[in-house]
Amino acid sequence: MLSVKGLHIQFGNKVVIEQGDLVIQNGRLCLIQSPSGTGKSSIFELLSLNKLDLAESFQIDDQNIKASDEKAINELKLHDVAFVNQKAELLEHMSVKEQLEFSCKLNQNSSRKMNEIIKKLRLTKLKNKKIKKLSGGERQRVALASAFLKDARLLILDEPTAMQDDKNKKTIVSLIDEAVQQGKMVVVATHEHGYFHDYDEYTIDNKKLKVIQLKKANIEKEETNTRKAGQLSSIKSFLSKCYLVNFPVINTVYLLVFSISIALVIGMLSLGQGNVKEQTLNISDIYQTELFVTNPLPESPIGLDSERNLAISSDVIEKIKEVDHVLSVEPYLYLLSNPVYYVLTEDGVDSVRPSSHLIEAIQDNRVIAETSFEEIYSTQNVFGVEPYYAHQRLEDRCDEVNDAEGVYISRELADYLNIDNINGVSLHFQIGIYIGESPSAVLDENGNQTRLSRSGISVLTDLTYPIKGVLNENIVGNYGLMNQSDIYLSAQEIEKMQIEYQQKNQELLDVMSTEPAEYVTMNTTYPLMMCMKQGWQASAYVVNIDSPEAVDDVVRSITAIDSNLNATVTKAFANNGLEISQDAANTVKQTVYMYSVLIVLALLMGLTIMNYLMVRMRKKDLYYLQQNGLSDQDLTSIHSREYLWKFVISIPVTILFTYLIMRYLKSYVSYPISFGEDLIFLSVILYLIVFILTYCLYRLMFSKTRRSLFKKRRT
């Protein structure tokens, strides 16, 4: 029996019910009739154990409800109280069948009884339909079916026959009568009392809850069925699996984003690990004792050579050679593509604009592969042939070296030309050779000189050299050419070639020296070649020293000789001319870690947004589950189990994407990458960290939403 005494309901300063007592007997139906706004809904909130402060005394059988703790209240809600309000609150994202299965599990009702209720309330065709897609009348019938299947001792039904046709109304009343016959306490708010028979009745009149009719219950109608309380663990497992299945889109996106992001980070770490090893072995030791000395123009990138940089005088070079710790000073001379090359014709000097710069692999006097630099560097404006020096020992960076003097090529170029075996293979290519230079002055709009510069005079030539070796790494512009270096030719050979081609083109140089051209810039015309000098002087030198410890002293000595010079340890440069690293390994690590952190941060942000959306979508579900006695810990456990399921499922998905990404990377890069024990350990740690962080963020949002709903319900 349920007993409420000292009922008092007030909203702000407005008193709705001053006083009243309420008794609901076992095996009796109690009707409460009153106009809207008189406190009926508040009475139901009290009876459903949500707002216990509305009465001085509240007792069910021998249990003092007001003195009970939250655990005891939740236990009653879970097994003994079923409440259907006018909103017909349900598990919005589940199917009708799943909703009813949940109600069955609360008190271990059989599927047979569930099927009987489904047939009686005409829900057969709705079994697989989502709750959120039901009409108002359909929702109400599902909510009533859930209440009857819960098999609770106390049924609280607010307008159960509203929005139903006559047949459904009679069925609902019949089910209510069955519950009464089983000894349950049933309280109904209705404006259709004509459908009901043999009931106790209360009404709200003049701010008082009054008894209209109260009969003594028949003792034989005491509840006789033996209910088995559902196992809470089974209920939580059921709900967590349902949530996993009933959010297919967002859960699939969640898993894909999580798995692909982790796989990308693992791929980047393995890529960086392989690159670090490659760069450390092949680059760092080469350039620690090498300085690159340039005479740059003010706007020229520091450390980069440019054909317009100023030449370094021979007197300065001789002084640098005398500096302590300096072993050698050699000019940096390179072969470079140009958009225009000069030729001598019958009519004088003319220019040639090649459509492409040919490059061919030749074996046994036949071409085995061909392309052009324009094809390789489709987005580049220049390419060149780099010099190499004896102290660099390029032969140590090759798996195989030929005895014949020739060119070294990068692994990427060898792969591009499908060169697997270099024996007997030569490289034929077209390139420009500088034979002269033209110092000039750049003027502003007022005709004032702003700086000195120079322009190179080059001729196009065809060169053929044996391939001496294939480098194990692709170095990007050691000295400043604005693209990856793919061909290396001895510095002595380049210097010898320039002298040779100056002699071959002496007539061209003589004509150009006597026929000045004009160049227009900033609306000002000025002579370009009146001061042309025959021969190309280096504007950069490679200085080899005896130890890394002497670098600072040598740099200070060089800048003391000429303050305009820039001396730095030789670095690698990216395609855009930006420095990659003096210490390649550290830069690769920093880059990999930076991008990995960015990916992880983006991942956390993306998952947090998805978690937020998921929690928002489940607000009504949380409200319903709280009403049915699931505690904060139970709700947290349900969603933690769901999250754990995601974690378990994401493991094979992540492994699959990691395999695919690693496979792609192995085919994309020229150096070997592997997935060693250290990387596996790091990947597991990363995986766990991301999982724990996203889970903690999810718990935080979930707890905040749950508390706000609980507070809202209690007020």
N, C-alpha and C positions, 0 to 999 in steps of 0.2 A: 504494500500500500504506500502511496505517496501522499505526504502531508506538507502543506505550505501555510505558514501563519505569519501575520503581520506584514502582508503585502503592501508595498508603498512604491509608487512609480511617479517620478518627477523628471521633467525635461527643463533644465534651467530653473526658472522661477515658476514654471507652469506645472501644477500638480495634476496628474492624469488619474491616478487611483490613490485615494487617501488611505484606504484600508481594505482588507479582505483576507479571507482564508480559503484554501482550496484543498479538497480531498479527492484523490483518484484511487479507486479501489481495484484490487486484482480482479480480473474477469468482468470488468465493467467498462462501458463506453461513456465518455464524458464529453458533452458538447458545450462549447463556449460560443455564445452569440452576442455580437455587439457591433455597432457601427464602426467604420474605419476611424482611426485616430484616437481610440479610447483606451489604448494600452494592451490590446490583445497580443500584438506581435512581441511586446516586451515580456508578457507572461510566458510566451513560448520560448523566448531566449533564456528566461529563468529555468523553465522546465528542462530545457536541453543542456543545462549545466554551464551556460556561458556567462550569465550575469547574476551571480549569486547574491549580490548586495541589494537586490530588490525586495528581499524578504527578511524578516527577523529570524525565522526558523524554516528549515527545509530538511525533510527527512524522507528517506525511501526505506521502507521496512524498518529495520533497527539501526540503519546507518545515518548518522548526522552528517548531512552533506556539507553544511557550512563549516564544520570542524574538520573535514577531510582535506588531506593534502592533494597536491596536483597529481601525483601518481595515482591515487585512488579515484580521483575525478576522471582521469583519462581512462582508467580501467572500466569505469561505468559507461563512458561514452563509447568505448570500443566494443563492448559486448551487450550492454543493457539498455542503451538509449538509441532510438532511430528517429531522426528529425527530418521532415520534408517541409520546407517552407515554400512560399509562393514562387520563388525564383527557381525552384527545383535544381539546386546546386548539385553538380556531379563532377566526375573526372572528365573534363572537357575534351581531352585529346585521345581518349580511349574509345573503343567500339562499345556498342551496347552489350555485347557478349562479355567483353572484358570487365565492364562495369559490374555486371551481375555476378561474374565469377569472383570479383573482389568481395562483394557482399556475402557470398556463400562462404568464403574463407574466414570471415570474421567469426562465425560460429560453426564452421565445418558442416554446412548444409550440403546435401548431395546434388549432383547435376540433374538427377531425376526431378527433384523439387523445382530446380531452376527452370527446367523445360516446361513443367506444369504452369508455372507463373507466366512464362513467356507466351504460352498458348492462351491462357485466360485473358491476359491484357493485350492480346493481338500484337505481339512484338516480333513474331517469327521473321517477317520480312525486313525487320530493322536490325537484326542481330549483328550484321557486319558493318552497319552504318556508324560513323563517328558521332559522338554525343553532340559536338558543336554544330552539326549539320541537321539536328532534329528540330521539328517545329515545337511550339510551346506545349501543345497537348501531348505530343510524343515524349518530350522531355519529362513531363509530369508523370506519365505512366511508367517510364523507366525509373524515375526516382521512387515511386511507390513500390515498384517491383523490388528495388534494392532494399527498401525499408522492410518489406515483408520477408525477404530472403535473409536479412540480417538476424531475424529471429530474436529480436530484442524484447526485454520485459516491458519496456515503455515505448509506445509509438506516439509521436507527436506529429499530427498531420494538419497543415494549414491549407484550407480550401481544397481538399483532395479531389472533389468532383468538378471543379471549375475547368472550363475549356474541353470538356468531354461530352461525347454524345450520350444518349440515354442508355444505350447498351453498355458502354464502358462505365457509366456511373453506377449501374446496378452491379457490374462485376466488382468494382472497387468496394462498394458497400458490402458485398458478399465476402470479400477477402477480409474486410475489417471485422465482420461478424465472426469469421473463423478465428481470427486472432483473439477476440474476446472469449470465444468458447474455449480457447486453449489457456485461459487464465491470465492473459496479458492485460496491462493497463493501456488503454487507448484514449487519447484526448484529441478532439477534432474541433477546428474552427470552421464554421460553415454558415452559409446563408440558405442552404438547401436541406434543412432538417427533415423535410418530408420524406427523404429517402431512407432515413434512419429510424430504428425502432428500439424500444427498451434501452434508454440511455439516461444518465444523470445529466443535469443541465445547469449551467451557470450563465449569468449575464452581467454586463457592466452597466450600471445605472447610477447617475448622480455621483460619479467618481468613486463608486463602491462596487466591489465584486460580490454579487449576491447569488445565493443558491436558489434556483427555481425548482429543482427536483433532485433528490438524492435518495436512491434506494439502497437497501442493504444487499451486499454482494452475496451470491450463493457460494457457500464454502466449497461445494463440489467443483466450482469453476476455477479453483486455484490451479496455477500453472503446473501441469503434470509432466510435460515432455522434458526429457533430459538433454540439455544443451551441452555441446562440447566446445569449449572456447578454442578459437583458432590459434595456431602457433604463430606468434608474432614474427618469428624468423621467416616462416614460409610466406607470410603476407608481404614482408618487405622484399623478399626475393622476387615474388610475383610482380610487384609494382615496378621494381627496378628494371626487370626485363621488358615489361610493357612499355615503359618510357623509352627504352633503347630502341624498340621496334617502331613505336608510334611517332617518332620524329626522324623519319628516314633521310630527308633532305639535309637538315641542319647537322645531323649526326654524321652523315656521309661527308659533307663538306668539312666538318670538324676533324674527322679522321684523316682526310686527304691533306688538309692544310697542316695538321700536326705532323703526319708522316713524311710528306714531301719536304717540309721545312727542316726537319731533323736530318733527313737524307741529304739535303743540300749542304747543311753544315758539315756533316760527316764527309761528303764528297770534297768540300772545300778544304777541310783539314787534311785529308789524304793528298789532295792536289798540292797544297802548300808544303806538306811534309816531304813529298817527292821533289818539289821545286827547291826547297831549302837544301836538301842533300845534294841535288844537282848543282845548284849555284855555289854552295860551299866548297864542293870538290873542284869545280872548274873555273871559278871566277875570283873568289876572295884572295886566294894565294897569288894570283897573277898580278893583281893591281896594287898590292900593298906597298910595293917599292917603286911605283911608277907615278910620275907627275905629268900632268897635261898643262902646258904653258901656252897661253893665248894672248893676243894683243887685241882685245875686243873693242868694238865700237860701243858707245854708251847704251844704245838700245838693244844690243845683241845679248842673247841669253848667256848668263855667266857660265863659263866653262865650255861653251859650244864653239866650234870653229865655224866660220862663215866665209864664203868666197869674197864677201865685202869687207871683212876685217882687215886691219892694216898689217902689212908684212913686218916681221921682226928683223932688225938690222943685224948684219954679220958681226959687228963689234959687240953687240949685246950677247949674242950666242957664244962668242969666244969667252966672255966674262963668266957666263953661266957654266961653261965647261970647267972653269977653274975653281968652282965652289967645292968645298969639302963634301965628301960622300957621294958626289956625282960620278957615275960610271960612264954614262954616255948621254949625248944630246943629239937627237936625230929629227930631221924635219918631218912634219906631218903633211904628206902629200897624198892626195886621193884622186880617184877617177870619179867623175860625177856626171850624171845625165843633165842635159840642158835643153830648154825648148828651142834654142837657136844655135846653130853651128855655122862657122864661116868657111867659105870656099873662094878660090880665085878662078874667075872665068875670063873669057876673052874681053868682056865688057868691064872687067874690074872685080871688086869685092862683092860677093853676094852671100846671102844667108840661106841655110837649109833647115827646114823644120821636119824632122823625121816623124813618120806616122807611128812607129813603134821602135823599141830597142830590143833587137833580137837576142835570144839566148837559146843555145842548143847544146845537147849532150851528143858527142860524137864518139863512135867506136868503129875501128876498122874502116875509116874513111866514109862512114855513112852516119846519117843522123838517126839516133835512136829515140830522141825525145826533143821537143822544142816548145817554146812559149815566148813570151816577151815580158820585160819588166813591167810594162803597163798593165798586163793581165794579172801579174802577181800583186802589184801594188796599185790596185784599181782606184784606191782613194788617196794615193800619194802623188805629190808633184815631183819629187826627186827621189833618186836612188843612187847608190854609189858603190865603188869598190874600195874597201878599207885597206890600209897598209897593216902589215904585221911585222914585228921586230923579233930578233933572235932571242932576246931575253924572255919573251913571252912563252916560248916553248909550246907552240900550238900542237906539235906532234904528240905531246902528252895528253892532249884533250881529244884524241882520235883513237878509235879502236883499231884502225888500220891506216898505215902511212906508206905511200909510194916513195921510191928513191928519187924519182925524177922531180926536178924543180917545177913548181906550178902553183896552182891556187888551192886554198882551203875553202870549202863551202859549208854552209850550215846544214844541220840535219833536216830542217824544214825544206830547203831547196832540193836536197837529195830526194826527199820523199815526194816533192812536187814533180820532179822529173823521173820518178820511179827508178832511181839509181840504187841498186842493192850492192853491186860489186864495182869498185872504182878502178880495178886493174884494166889498163888499156883505154880508159874513158877520159876524154878531154872535154873542156868547156869552151864553147865559142860564144862570144857575146859582143854587142855593140855598146860603146860607151864614149864619153867625151874626155879629151885630154887638154889641159891648159897649156897654151904655148906663149901667152903674153898677158899683160895686165894694163889697165888704164886707170890711173888715179884720177879722181874727179872731186869736184866740190858740189855739195848740195846747198842750194840757195833757197832762202825764204821768199815770200811774195814781194819783199822790198829789194831783192837782189843781194841780200847779205848772206855771207857764207855761214852755214850752220854747223857743218862738220865735213871732214874729209872721208872719202870712201874710195872704192876701186871696183872695177868690173873685170871679170875674167874673159879672155879670148880663148875659145876652145874649138877644136875640130873633132869631127866624128870619126871613129875608127873601129875596125873589126879586130878583135883579139882572140887568140886561141891558146889555151894553156892546159896541160895535163892536170887532172884533179889529184892533188897530193894527199888529201885526207878529208874526211867528213867530221866536223866538230860534233861532239856529243850534246851540245846545248845550243840554243838560239840566243845569242847576245843581241840586245837591242841598242844599236848606236853607241859603241864604246866612247867615241870621241865627238859625237854630235851630229852625224848625219841623221836626217829627220825620219828615219825608218829603220827597220831591222837590218842588221848587217848580214848579208848572205854570201859574199865573196870576199876573200882576203888574199891580197897579193903582197909580195915582199916590198917593203918600203924602198929598198935599193933598186928594185926592178921598176917601180913607179918613177923614181927620180931619173933613172937611166932613160926610161921611155919618154919623159918630158923633154929631155935634152935632144933625144933622137928626133922627136916630132917637131921641135923648134927648127932643127936643121932642115928637115924635109919641107917645112912650110915657110922657109925664110923669105921666099918671094912674096908670099901672102902677107907676112909681117911687114915687109918693106913697103908694100902698097898701102897697107892700113896705116902705117906711120906717117905717110905723106898725104893721106886723104881723110882729114878729120870729119867726123860725123857730128850730128847735133842731137841732143836729148832734151825732152821737154818735161818739166815737173813743176807743180805748183804755179802754173801759168808763166813759168820762166824758162827761156831757152838758153843753154850754155854749152860750150864745147865739151865733148866726151872723150875723144881719143887724140887730142893734140899732144898730150904728154905720155902717150902709150910707151911702155917699156917692154922690150922683148924678153921673154922668160917670165916664169911664174915663181914668185917668192913665197915661201911658206909664212903663214900668219899664226902658225901653231907648231910647237915642238914637243916631242915625247922625251922626258928626262928620266933616266933609270938611275936609282940610287942604291946604296949598299945595304940599307936596313930600314924597316918601318919606323924605328925610333928616331931616325934622322930627318923625318919628313918635315917637322915644324921648323927646324933650323934651316933646311934647304929652302923652304918656302919664304922664310924671312930674308934670306940672302938674295933670292931672285927678285923679290919686290923692292929690295934696297937698290938693286942695279937699275931697275926701271919700274917706277911706281904704277905705270899704266898696265903692266903685265898682270895677268891673273894666273896663279899657279895653284892647282888643286890635285889631290890624288885622283887618278883616272876613275871615272864612274861610268856606269851604264846609263843610258837614257831611253826614255819611252819614245814612241813614234811622234809625239807632239813636242819633243824636245825637253820634257820635264825629267828631272833626275829620278832614276829608280833607286839607286842606293850606292853608298860607299861600302856598306856591309850588306850584301845581297840577302843573306840569310835573315838578318834582323828585319829588313824591309818586307820580305815575303811573309814572315811570321806576323808582323804588325798588320799588314794588309789582310791576311787571312783571318786573323783574330778580329779585326775591325768589322769585316763583312760578316763574320760569324755572329758577332754580337748584334749587329744590325738586324740580321735575319731572326735571331732569337727574340729581340725586342719587338720586331714586327709580328712575329709569331705570337708572343704574349699578348700584344695589343689585339690582334685578330681573334684569338681564342677568348680573350676577356669580353670583347664585343659580342661574340656568339654566346658565351655563357650568360651575359646580361640579357640578351634576347630570349634565351631559353628560360631563364628565371621569370622574366616578365610574362611569358606565355603560360606559365604554370601557376600564376597567382590564384586563380579560382580553384585549381586542384589542391593547392596547399590549404586554402580555406576549408574545402570539403574534408580533407583528411584530418585537419585539426578538429573539426566538428565530430568526426568519427573516432576520436580518442587517440590518434597517433601523436605522441609527444614530440617535442623539439628534437630529442635524440633519435627518435624513430624516423622522423622526416629527414634528418641529416644522414642517417644510416642508409635510407632508400637511395638518395641521390649519390652517396658515396659509393654504394654498390654499383650503381649505373656507371659512375665515372671509372670504377675499377674494370668493369666490362669493356669500356672504351679503351682503357690502357692495354688490356689483354689482346683485344682485337688489333690495336694499332701496332703491336710488336711485329707480327708477320707482314703487315702492310708496309711498315717502315723498312724491314729487311728487303722486301721486294723492290721498293723504290731506291734503296741504297744500292742494291745490285745493278739496277738499270742505270743509275747515274754514274756509278763507278765504271761500268762497261762503256758508257759514252765517253767519259773522261779519258779512259785508256786509249780509245781510238782517236781522241782529239789532240792530246799532248804528245810531245816527242820523247819525254823522259818517263821512266818507269814509275808507277804509283802502286802502292800496296796497302793492304788493310791488316797491319800487324797487331800484335798483342797490346802495345801501348795505345794504339788508336782505338781498338775495341774497348779497352778500359775507359778511355776518355769519352767515347761515344755513349757507353752505358751511364757514366756519371752525368753527361750532358742530358741524356734522355730522362734520367730520374729528376734532375734539377728542374727541367722544363715542366715535367709532369707535376712535381710537387708545387712549383710556383703557380701553375694554372689551377691546380686543385685548391690551393689556399685562397686564391682570388675568387674562385667559384664559391667556396665555403663562405667567404666574407659577404659576397653579394646575396647568397642564399639566406644566410643568417639574418642579414639586415631586412630582407623582404619578409621573412617569416616572423620576425619580431614586430614589424609594422602591422602585419595582418592580425597578429595576436592582440596587439594593443588596440587596434581598431575594433576587434570583436568584443573586447572587454568593456569598451566605453560606450 
